[in-house]
């Protein structure tokens, strides 16, 4: 008989954060034009669920990709406030954005 994989809460919670963050970015574009054309590809959570490492792809070829990451990092507080009512967590994770190549 095969044993099941152990319960991995950070991975499951990261997938939930990824879905909700993608919906937020899709429905309500940010005011900063440098942060607009992005896709959330992966969210890695720390073991204590306090830090979310968000990996994004920038779709615009004319735009500097590091400026897009900096714009998302500036908007992290706004995105955390929009994300808070959608998560069922006691603590809201800190969002850290990284470029996914």
C-alpha positions in Angstrom: 0.0 0.0 0.0 1.3 3.4 -1.0 1.6 6.2 1.6 0.2 9.6 0.9 2.3 12.6 0.6 2.6 14.6 3.9 0.3 17.6 4.3 2.2 20.6 2.9 0.3 23.7 4.0 2.8 26.3 2.6 2.5 24.9 -0.9 -1.3 24.9 -0.8 -1.5 28.3 0.8 0.9 29.6 -1.9 -1.4 28.3 -4.6 -4.3 30.1 -3.0 -2.4 33.4 -2.7 -1.3 33.0 -6.4 -4.9 32.6 -7.6 -6.2 35.5 -5.6 -3.3 37.8 -6.4 -3.7 37.0 -10.2 -7.5 37.8 -9.9 -6.7 41.1 -8.2 -4.2 42.1 -10.8 -6.5 41.1 -13.6 -9.7 42.8 -12.4 -8.2 46.0 -10.9 -5.2 47.3 -12.8 -2.7 49.2 -10.7 -2.3 53.0 -11.3 1.4 52.6 -12.0 1.7 51.9 -15.7 5.1 50.1 -15.2 3.3 47.4 -13.1 0.5 46.5 -15.5 1.4 43.8 -17.9 2.4 41.0 -15.6 1.4 37.4 -14.9 1.9 35.7 -11.5 3.6 32.4 -12.3 4.5 31.0 -8.8 4.1 31.9 -5.1 6.5 30.3 -2.7 5.6 30.6 1.0 7.8 30.5 4.0 7.2 27.7 6.5 5.5 30.1 8.9 3.3 31.6 6.1 4.6 35.2 6.8 6.5 35.8 3.6 5.2 35.2 0.1 7.8 35.2 -2.6 5.8 36.1 -5.7 7.4 35.3 -9.1 6.0 37.2 -12.0 6.6 37.4 -15.8 6.6 40.8 -17.5 4.8 40.7 -20.9 5.9 44.0 -22.3 9.1 43.8 -24.4 9.6 47.6 -24.5 9.4 47.9 -20.7 12.4 47.5 -18.4 11.6 44.4 -16.4 13.4 45.5 -13.2 11.3 48.7 -13.2 8.2 46.5 -13.3 9.4 44.5 -10.3 10.2 47.8 -8.4 6.7 49.1 -9.3 5.1 45.9 -7.9 7.2 46.2 -4.8 5.9 49.8 -4.3 2.4 48.5 -4.7 2.8 45.6 -2.3 1.0 47.3 0.6 -2.0 48.1 -1.6 -2.0 44.5 -2.9 -1.8 43.1 0.7 -4.9 45.2 1.7 -6.8 43.9 -1.3 -5.6 40.3 -0.6 -6.5 40.4 3.2 -10.3 39.7 2.9 -9.8 36.9 0.4 -7.4 34.9 2.6 -8.4 32.8 5.6 -5.3 33.3 7.5 -4.5 34.9 10.9 -1.4 36.7 9.6 -1.2 38.4 6.3 1.9 37.4 4.3 4.5 40.1 3.3 4.7 40.1 -0.5 8.1 40.1 -2.1 8.2 40.2 -5.9 10.8 38.5 -8.1 11.3 38.3 -11.9 10.6 34.8 -13.4 12.7 34.3 -16.5 
